[in-house]
Amino acid sequence: MTKKITVYTQPDCPPCKIVKQFLDHHHVMFDEIDISKDQIARDHLIKNLQSYSTPTITVDGFIVKGFDLPALEKLVL
């Protein structure tokens, strides 16, 4: 079963790049949303996901806020 993974990012965010590299390395498919270009997504990040930082990753409804590779590994590997 394929998991629905979304990575909320913004430019000049080194942890965002590492998270994307981690997912690519493990051949994990994900959608990327750049909150600097998508005001609706930014509002969703703040209001619904209760997150004020990137990267924020959602995995089938679970939320990983910030750079937390151990938590991400548990959800995607």
C-alpha positions as CSV (number, residue, x, y, z in Angstrom):
1,M,0.0,0.0,0.0
2,T,1.4,3.4,-1.0
3,K,1.5,6.0,1.7
4,K,0.4,9.6,1.0
5,I,3.4,11.7,1.8
6,T,3.5,15.5,1.5
7,V,6.6,17.6,2.3
8,Y,6.0,21.3,3.0
9,T,9.1,23.2,2.0
10,Q,10.5,26.7,1.2
11,P,13.6,27.9,-0.6
12,D,16.9,28.2,1.2
13,C,15.8,25.5,3.7
14,P,18.8,23.1,4.1
15,P,16.8,20.6,6.3
16,C,14.1,20.5,3.6
17,K,16.8,19.5,1.0
18,I,18.0,16.7,3.4
19,V,14.5,15.3,4.0
20,K,13.9,15.2,0.2
21,Q,17.3,13.5,-0.4
22,F,16.4,11.0,2.3
23,L,13.1,10.2,0.7
24,D,14.6,10.0,-2.8
25,H,17.4,7.7,-1.5
26,H,14.8,5.3,-0.1
27,H,12.7,5.5,-3.3
28,V,9.8,7.0,-1.4
29,M,7.3,8.9,-3.5
30,F,6.1,12.2,-2.1
31,D,4.5,15.5,-3.1
32,E,6.4,18.7,-2.4
33,I,4.6,22.0,-1.6
34,D,6.6,25.2,-1.6
35,I,4.8,27.4,1.0
36,S,6.5,30.5,-0.3
37,K,4.6,30.1,-3.6
38,D,1.3,28.7,-2.2
39,Q,-0.5,30.9,0.3
40,I,-3.3,28.4,0.8
41,A,-0.8,25.7,1.6
42,R,1.0,28.0,4.0
43,D,-2.3,28.8,5.8
44,H,-3.1,25.1,6.0
45,L,0.4,24.4,7.5
46,I,-0.2,27.0,10.2
47,K,-3.9,26.6,10.9
48,N,-4.5,22.8,10.4
49,L,-1.1,21.2,11.0
50,Q,-0.2,23.6,13.8
51,S,3.3,24.0,12.3
52,Y,5.3,27.2,11.8
53,S,8.4,25.7,10.3
54,T,9.7,23.7,7.3
55,P,10.1,21.0,6.6
56,T,6.8,19.7,7.8
57,I,5.9,16.3,6.5
58,T,2.6,14.5,6.6
59,V,2.5,10.7,6.2
60,D,-1.1,9.3,6.0
61,G,-2.3,11.9,8.5
62,F,0.7,11.7,10.8
63,I,2.7,15.0,11.1
64,V,6.4,15.3,11.5
65,K,7.4,18.9,12.3
66,G,10.8,20.1,11.5
67,F,13.9,18.1,10.9
68,D,13.2,14.7,12.6
69,L,14.7,11.9,10.6
70,P,14.1,9.2,13.3
71,A,10.4,10.0,13.3
72,L,10.2,10.1,9.5
73,E,12.1,6.7,9.3
74,K,9.5,5.1,11.5
75,L,6.6,6.3,9.3
76,V,8.0,5.7,5.9
77,L,10.5,2.8,6.1
